[in-house]
Amino acid sequence: MKLDPKQQLEQAKERVIDTIAQNMNLYGITDSVGRLFGLLFFSKNPMTLDEMKEELGMSKTSMSTSVRSLMDLKMVDKVWKKGVRKDLYQAEEDWYQTFIDLFSIKWRPAISMNVSAIEKSKKELQLLLGQEDIDSDIRTEAEMMIEKLNACLDYYQWLTRLVDSFESHEIFNFIPKNEKKEK
């Protein structure tokens, strides 16, 4: 059965929204939040919570939580429109910036948590190595662990510089944005 033009348009939009939701799932974001971002991305105008709720069939509480999550990730902004009393929301349309914000927001805490754990373990191992009466096997294993932890710290320093290069947009000096193509 052949689809009419409106159905073809909706099918194309739904396919991309589904893919956005699946991709965002890779970053630990639920499908419903991903679908909401896709809906807002394709919306011609900013939307209210009620409009989003009606479109996606989610509860208002769930919708509000999802919008808050997207705002925390800097993927959605609250906007003002003269004469409209309800809160309006629109998606960030700069996908480069959306990726940078999402990447940075997810990676900074992970880096911090891992570096903290590594440094704490390294100090404990160094204290252990400072003891004179430890078994040679334990000494050897502690030294090997410190060596591995130092390699991990090198990696997290590199990852921090990578995140910094995204946030400063220095990354675009090495990997430029694609030029906008004519329609």
CYANA upper distance limits for C-alpha pairs under 8 A (distance plus 0.5 A):
  3 LEU  CA      7 GLN  CA      6.11
  3 LEU  CA      8 GLN  CA      6.37
  4 ASP  CA      8 GLN  CA      6.71
  5 PRO  CA      9 LEU  CA      6.66
  6 LYS  CA     10 GLU  CA      6.76
  7 GLN  CA     11 GLN  CA      6.50
  8 GLN  CA     12 ALA  CA      6.69
  9 LEU  CA     13 LYS  CA      6.72
 10 GLU  CA     14 GLU  CA      6.46
 11 GLN  CA     15 ARG  CA      6.64
 12 ALA  CA     16 VAL  CA      7.05
 13 LYS  CA     17 ILE  CA      6.69
 13 LYS  CA     42 PHE  CA      8.15
 14 GLU  CA     18 ASP  CA      6.50
 15 ARG  CA     19 THR  CA      6.79
 16 VAL  CA     20 ILE  CA      6.59
 16 VAL  CA     38 GLY  CA      8.11
 17 ILE  CA     21 ALA  CA      6.70
 17 ILE  CA     34 GLY  CA      8.18
 17 ILE  CA     35 ARG  CA      6.27
 17 ILE  CA     38 GLY  CA      5.24
 17 ILE  CA     39 LEU  CA      7.37
 18 ASP  CA     22 GLN  CA      6.76
 18 ASP  CA     35 ARG  CA      7.07
 18 ASP  CA     38 GLY  CA      8.44
 19 THR  CA     23 ASN  CA      6.57
 20 ILE  CA     24 MET  CA      6.59
 20 ILE  CA     34 GLY  CA      6.58
 20 ILE  CA     35 ARG  CA      7.51
 20 ILE  CA     38 GLY  CA      6.85
 21 ALA  CA     25 ASN  CA      6.73
 21 ALA  CA     30 THR  CA      7.95
 21 ALA  CA     31 ASP  CA      5.33
 21 ALA  CA     32 SER  CA      7.66
 21 ALA  CA     33 VAL  CA      7.78
 21 ALA  CA     34 GLY  CA      4.39
 21 ALA  CA     35 ARG  CA      5.65
 21 ALA  CA     38 GLY  CA      7.84
 22 GLN  CA     26 LEU  CA      7.48
 22 GLN  CA     31 ASP  CA      6.90
 22 GLN  CA     34 GLY  CA      7.86
 23 ASN  CA     27 TYR  CA      7.96
 24 MET  CA     28 GLY  CA      7.34
 24 MET  CA     29 ILE  CA      5.92
 24 MET  CA     30 THR  CA      7.77
 24 MET  CA     31 ASP  CA      7.80
 24 MET  CA     34 GLY  CA      6.32
 25 ASN  CA     29 ILE  CA      5.22
 25 ASN  CA     30 THR  CA      6.07
 25 ASN  CA     31 ASP  CA      6.63
 25 ASN  CA     34 GLY  CA      7.89
 27 TYR  CA    106 LYS  CA      8.26
 29 ILE  CA     33 VAL  CA      7.06
 29 ILE  CA     34 GLY  CA      7.28
 30 THR  CA     34 GLY  CA      6.80
 31 ASP  CA     35 ARG  CA      6.50
 32 SER  CA     36 LEU  CA      6.67
 32 SER  CA     66 SER  CA      8.21
 33 VAL  CA     37 PHE  CA      6.82
 33 VAL  CA     66 SER  CA      5.85
 33 VAL  CA     67 VAL  CA      8.12
 33 VAL  CA     69 SER  CA      8.25
 33 VAL  CA     70 LEU  CA      7.84
 34 GLY  CA     38 GLY  CA      6.77
 35 ARG  CA     39 LEU  CA      6.61
 36 LEU  CA     40 LEU  CA      6.70
 36 LEU  CA     52 MET  CA      8.03
 36 LEU  CA     56 LEU  CA      8.04
 36 LEU  CA     66 SER  CA      8.05
 36 LEU  CA     67 VAL  CA      8.36
 37 PHE  CA     41 PHE  CA      6.44
 37 PHE  CA     70 LEU  CA      7.93
 37 PHE  CA     75 MET  CA      8.10
 37 PHE  CA     76 VAL  CA      8.06
 37 PHE  CA     91 ALA  CA      6.98
 38 GLY  CA     42 PHE  CA      6.80
 39 LEU  CA     43 SER  CA      6.60
 39 LEU  CA     52 MET  CA      8.46
 40 LEU  CA     46 PRO  CA      7.83
 40 LEU  CA     47 MET  CA      7.77
 40 LEU  CA     89 TYR  CA      8.23
 40 LEU  CA     90 GLN  CA      6.24
 40 LEU  CA     91 ALA  CA      5.78
 41 PHE  CA     90 GLN  CA      7.68
 41 PHE  CA     91 ALA  CA      5.58
 41 PHE  CA     92 GLU  CA      7.89
 41 PHE  CA     93 GLU  CA      7.30
 43 SER  CA     47 MET  CA      8.15
 43 SER  CA     90 GLN  CA      8.48
 45 ASN  CA     90 GLN  CA      7.89
 46 PRO  CA     79 VAL  CA      7.92
 46 PRO  CA     88 LEU  CA      6.02
 46 PRO  CA     89 TYR  CA      5.59
 46 PRO  CA     90 GLN  CA      5.21
 47 MET  CA     51 GLU  CA      6.52
 47 MET  CA     52 MET  CA      7.07
 47 MET  CA     88 LEU  CA      5.63
 47 MET  CA     89 TYR  CA      5.82
 47 MET  CA     90 GLN  CA      7.12
 48 THR  CA     52 MET  CA      6.85
 48 THR  CA     86 LYS  CA      7.04
 48 THR  CA     87 ASP  CA      6.38
 48 THR  CA     88 LEU  CA      5.25
 48 THR  CA     89 TYR  CA      6.87
 49 LEU  CA     53 LYS  CA      6.46
 49 LEU  CA     60 LYS  CA      7.36
 49 LEU  CA     63 MET  CA      7.11
 49 LEU  CA     64 SER  CA      7.33
 49 LEU  CA     87 ASP  CA      8.02
 49 LEU  CA     88 LEU  CA      8.02
 50 ASP  CA     54 GLU  CA      6.63
 50 ASP  CA     60 LYS  CA      7.58
 51 GLU  CA     55 GLU  CA      6.66
 52 MET  CA     56 LEU  CA      6.55
 52 MET  CA     57 GLY  CA      8.49
 52 MET  CA     63 MET  CA      7.80
 53 LYS  CA     57 GLY  CA      5.84
 53 LYS  CA     58 MET  CA      5.67
 53 LYS  CA     59 SER  CA      6.79
 53 LYS  CA     60 LYS  CA      6.57
 53 LYS  CA     63 MET  CA      6.81
 54 GLU  CA     58 MET  CA      7.90
 58 MET  CA     62 SER  CA      6.84
 58 MET  CA     63 MET  CA      6.72
 59 SER  CA     63 MET  CA      6.54
 60 LYS  CA     64 SER  CA      6.50
 61 THR  CA     65 THR  CA      6.72
 62 SER  CA     66 SER  CA      6.58
 63 MET  CA     67 VAL  CA      6.61
 64 SER  CA     68 ARG  CA      6.65
 65 THR  CA     69 SER  CA      6.70
 66 SER  CA     70 LEU  CA      6.80
 67 VAL  CA     71 MET  CA      6.62
 67 VAL  CA     76 VAL  CA      7.78
 68 ARG  CA     72 ASP  CA      6.60
 69 SER  CA     73 LEU  CA      6.82
 70 LEU  CA     74 LYS  CA      6.69
 70 LEU  CA     75 MET  CA      5.69
 70 LEU  CA     76 VAL  CA      5.92
 71 MET  CA     75 MET  CA      6.27
 71 MET  CA     76 VAL  CA      5.35
 71 MET  CA     77 ASP  CA      6.54
 73 LEU  CA    101 ASP  CA      7.07
 73 LEU  CA    102 LEU  CA      6.32
 73 LEU  CA    105 ILE  CA      7.34
 74 LYS  CA     92 GLU  CA      8.04
 74 LYS  CA     98 THR  CA      7.49
 74 LYS  CA    101 ASP  CA      6.94
 74 LYS  CA    102 LEU  CA      8.03
 75 MET  CA     91 ALA  CA      6.42
 75 MET  CA     92 GLU  CA      5.68
 75 MET  CA     98 THR  CA      6.30
 75 MET  CA    101 ASP  CA      8.39
 75 MET  CA    102 LEU  CA      8.41
 76 VAL  CA     89 TYR  CA      7.06
 76 VAL  CA     90 GLN  CA      6.06
 76 VAL  CA     91 ALA  CA      4.85
 76 VAL  CA     92 GLU  CA      5.94
 77 ASP  CA     89 TYR  CA      6.08
 77 ASP  CA     90 GLN  CA      6.05
 77 ASP  CA     91 ALA  CA      6.89
 77 ASP  CA     92 GLU  CA      7.40
 78 LYS  CA     87 ASP  CA      7.31
 78 LYS  CA     88 LEU  CA      6.16
 78 LYS  CA     89 TYR  CA      5.01
 78 LYS  CA     90 GLN  CA      7.12
 79 VAL  CA     87 ASP  CA      7.75
 79 VAL  CA     88 LEU  CA      5.91
 79 VAL  CA     89 TYR  CA      6.21
 79 VAL  CA     90 GLN  CA      7.51
 80 TRP  CA     84 VAL  CA      8.18
 80 TRP  CA     87 ASP  CA      7.82
 80 TRP  CA     88 LEU  CA      7.04
 81 LYS  CA     88 LEU  CA      8.22
 92 GLU  CA     98 THR  CA      7.26
 93 GLU  CA     98 THR  CA      8.30
 94 ASP  CA     98 THR  CA      6.68
 95 TRP  CA     99 PHE  CA      6.51
 96 TYR  CA    100 ILE  CA      6.75
 96 TYR  CA    177 LYS  CA      8.47
 97 GLN  CA    101 ASP  CA      6.53
 98 THR  CA    102 LEU  CA      6.55
 99 PHE  CA    103 PHE  CA      6.30
100 ILE  CA    104 SER  CA      6.41
100 ILE  CA    166 PHE  CA      6.30
100 ILE  CA    167 GLU  CA      6.96
101 ASP  CA    105 ILE  CA      6.37
101 ASP  CA    167 GLU  CA      8.13
102 LEU  CA    106 LYS  CA      6.59
103 PHE  CA    107 TRP  CA      6.44
103 PHE  CA    163 VAL  CA      8.14
104 SER  CA    108 ARG  CA      6.23
104 SER  CA    163 VAL  CA      6.39
104 SER  CA    166 PHE  CA      8.23
104 SER  CA    167 GLU  CA      7.84
105 ILE  CA    109 PRO  CA      7.78
106 LYS  CA    110 ALA  CA      7.38
107 TRP  CA    111 ILE  CA      6.51
107 TRP  CA    163 VAL  CA      8.10
108 ARG  CA    112 SER  CA      6.73
108 ARG  CA    160 THR  CA      7.99
108 ARG  CA    163 VAL  CA      8.11
109 PRO  CA    113 MET  CA      6.54
110 ALA  CA    114 ASN  CA      6.61
111 ILE  CA    115 VAL  CA      6.50
111 ILE  CA    156 TYR  CA      6.75
111 ILE  CA    159 LEU  CA      8.24
111 ILE  CA    160 THR  CA      7.82
112 SER  CA    116 SER  CA      6.54
113 MET  CA    117 ALA  CA      6.82
114 ASN  CA    118 ILE  CA      6.59
115 VAL  CA    119 GLU  CA      6.50
115 VAL  CA    153 LEU  CA      7.10
115 VAL  CA    156 TYR  CA      7.55
116 SER  CA    120 LYS  CA      6.66
117 ALA  CA    121 SER  CA      6.67
118 ILE  CA    122 LYS  CA      6.49
118 ILE  CA    149 LEU  CA      6.78
118 ILE  CA    152 CYS  CA      8.42
118 ILE  CA    153 LEU  CA      8.00
119 GLU  CA    123 LYS  CA      6.71
120 LYS  CA    124 GLU  CA      6.88
121 SER  CA    125 LEU  CA      6.62
122 LYS  CA    126 GLN  CA      6.61
122 LYS  CA    146 ILE  CA      6.53
122 LYS  CA    149 LEU  CA      7.54
123 LYS  CA    127 LEU  CA      6.70
124 GLU  CA    128 LEU  CA      6.70
125 LEU  CA    129 LEU  CA      6.67
125 LEU  CA    142 ALA  CA      6.46
125 LEU  CA    143 GLU  CA      8.44
125 LEU  CA    146 ILE  CA      7.63
126 GLN  CA    130 GLY  CA      6.72
127 LEU  CA    131 GLN  CA      7.36
128 LEU  CA    134 ILE  CA      8.31
128 LEU  CA    139 ARG  CA      8.48
128 LEU  CA    142 ALA  CA      8.34
129 LEU  CA    134 ILE  CA      8.16
129 LEU  CA    139 ARG  CA      6.72
129 LEU  CA    142 ALA  CA      7.68
129 LEU  CA    143 GLU  CA      8.35
134 ILE  CA    138 ILE  CA      7.21
134 ILE  CA    139 ARG  CA      7.10
135 ASP  CA    139 ARG  CA      6.76
136 SER  CA    140 THR  CA      6.56
137 ASP  CA    141 GLU  CA      6.65
138 ILE  CA    142 ALA  CA      6.51
139 ARG  CA    143 GLU  CA      6.65
140 THR  CA    144 MET  CA      6.70
141 GLU  CA    145 MET  CA      6.59
142 ALA  CA    146 ILE  CA      6.69
143 GLU  CA    147 GLU  CA      6.80
144 MET  CA    148 LYS  CA      6.84
145 MET  CA    149 LEU  CA      6.54
146 ILE  CA    150 ASN  CA      6.58
147 GLU  CA    151 ALA  CA      6.97
148 LYS  CA    152 CYS  CA      6.82
149 LEU  CA    153 LEU  CA      6.71
150 ASN  CA    154 ASP  CA      6.77
151 ALA  CA    155 TYR  CA      6.87
152 CYS  CA    156 TYR  CA      6.81
153 LEU  CA    157 GLN  CA      6.60
154 ASP  CA    158 TRP  CA      6.78
155 TYR  CA    159 LEU  CA      6.63
156 TYR  CA    160 THR  CA      6.50
157 GLN  CA    161 ARG  CA      6.84
158 TRP  CA    162 LEU  CA      6.73
159 LEU  CA    163 VAL  CA      6.73
160 THR  CA    164 ASP  CA      6.58
161 ARG  CA    165 SER  CA      6.57
162 LEU  CA    166 PHE  CA      6.92
162 LEU  CA    171 ILE  CA      8.48
163 VAL  CA    167 GLU  CA      6.76
164 ASP  CA    168 SER  CA      6.53
165 SER  CA    169 HIS  CA      6.27
165 SER  CA    170 GLU  CA      5.34
165 SER  CA    171 ILE  CA      5.59
166 PHE  CA    170 GLU  CA      6.88
166 PHE  CA    171 ILE  CA      5.96
169 HIS  CA    173 ASN  CA      8.32
170 GLU  CA    174 PHE  CA      7.96
171 ILE  CA    175 ILE  CA      6.54
171 ILE  CA    176 PRO  CA      8.10
172 PHE  CA    176 PRO  CA      4.82
172 PHE  CA    177 LYS  CA      6.81
